[in-house]
């Protein structure tokens, strides 16, 4: 088995993360891996924001600012605290460009694959990660607060750090439930 296959088969979402986060060299390598995502027409339709330290608090405040007037204190506090679940959050952003042969959907998929490559690279370097989206990834207050342009969207919030505690392995589905031959 190759190291790549081994990394893929061991990949898991890790919800309990603590310091330390990846060091600058490891993070740089992860970004180099992300930039190897398939990219039709070499548009490089992605960018990333690294959030850590006090920035995590600011991200929580941005999330909490999306609460409507009927939100409970518990709902608001959950949003305030959510970025603090890891010492680093990497925001993946798809940057759509007008191109006659590359629709926006392909550009979004390219950016998402890059975020997935980054997750694998960081886990291969010994860090844990959790890719999250949810309502905050699509909320206009969040996208504006993070400085996204009208041609951009969030592909995910990658929570990254050191795994705080082991969790049970997630059972993987049987291939027969998702693989078919065509024509069948």
N, C-alpha and C positions, 0 to 999 in steps of 0.2 A: 504494500500500500504506500502511496506517495504521501508526503507531508501535507500537500494540499487536500487530498481526499481525507486524510486523518483529521485535519482541522475542520473540514465541512461536517464530517460525521460526529464530531464532538461539540459542534456549535450549539449553544443554548442561550436563551434569554436569562439574564441574571438580574433579578429585581433588587437584591440587597448588595449595595456597593458602598465602599468607603475609600478614604484616602489611602494611598496616593493615587493620583490620576497619572496617565502616561506622561513621561518626561518629554521635553521638546524634540529630542532625536527620534523617539518612538512615534510620536505624533506626526512628525515630518514624514517618516516612512509610511505611515498609514495614509497620509494625504497623497503620497506618490502612488500607493496602491489604488486609491480611489480614482486617480486620474487615468488608470488603465481600463476603466469601464468601456464597453463597446460604445462607440460614438460615431454614428453615421454622419459623414461629411465633416468630421473633426470640428464640430461646433463648440465643444467644451461647454455644454449647457448646464453647468453646475457651479456652485460656490458654497462655502461653509462659514459658519460663525462659531467660534470657540467661546464658550461661556464658562467661567470659573470664578472662584473667590466671591467678591462682592457682586459680581455680575449675576450670580445665581439668585441672590436676593432680589436684584432688579428684575430678573426674568419672572420671578414669583409675583412681584408687584404688577408686572405687565399682565400676567395671567389673571390675577385677581381683579384687575381693572375691567375685565370683560363681564364681571358679574352684573346682572341687572338689579333693579331696585328690590325685587322679591327674593334675592339670594339670601340664604341663611349665613350666619357667622361661620358655621361648620363648612359650608361650601366654599366660602371665601378663604378660610384658613387652609383648606385642602389645596387650593390653587396657589396660595402663597408658599406653601411648603413643598409642593411637588418638585421643583427644580433642585431642592436640597437633598434629594434621594441619592445623589451621586456627587463626587467632587468636580465633575466636568460634564457639560452638556454640549454636544456638537449639533448645530442646526444645519441640516442638509437642505439646500435650496436648488430647485430647478430654475434655470434662467432661459426662458423661451426666446428663440430668435426666429425671425421670419426666414423661411427657406422653402424653395419650391419642391424639394424632394424629402424633407424631414419634418413631418408633422409634430406639433407640440407634444402629443402623446409619446412619440419615440424619444423626444428630448427628456421628458419626465422619467421615462423608464431608464434612460441612460444615467440620469442623476441618481435615481434610486439604486441602481446596480452599484454605482460608485460608493454610496453610503453602506451598502452591504459588503462590498470589498473592504471598506474601512473597518467595519465591525469584525470581519474575519481576521484582518491584519492585527487589530488590537487584541483580540482573543488569543491569537497565535503568539503574541508577545507576553501573554500572561495576565491580561486584564479582562475584566468582565464587562458586558455591555447589555443594554436593553434599548431596543428601537421602539419608540413610542410615537404615535400620531395623536389621534383623538381630536376633540373639538378645538383645542388650542392651535393645532396645525392649520386650521381652516378659518379661524376667526379673523376678520378684517382689522380689528384693533391690534392683534398680535402681529400680523404681517406688516402693518404700518409701523408699529413700535420697533420692529426689528429692521426697519429700513428697506423692506422688499419693494421692488418696483411693480408696476401693473403687469409686467410680463413674467413675474416670478411667483413660485409657490413653494411651500415647505414640503419636502419629501419625508421628513421625520426629525424627531429629536432623539439623538443617540446619547443616552446616559452612559457614562463610562467611568470606571474606577476599578478598585481591587475588590474581588469577591469577598463579601463579609462572612458568608456562611454557605455551606454546600446545600443544594436543594436536591430533591429526588429527580431522577431523570424523567423527562417527559416521554411517554411512549410514542413511538413513531408509527404512522399508519402503514398498513400492508400495501405494497405497491399495486396489488390487484384493484385496490379501491380508487386509484387515481391514474393508472396507466392502461391505455388501450392501444390496439393496433388498428390502423386505418388503411384501406377499407377493412372492416371487420367482418 
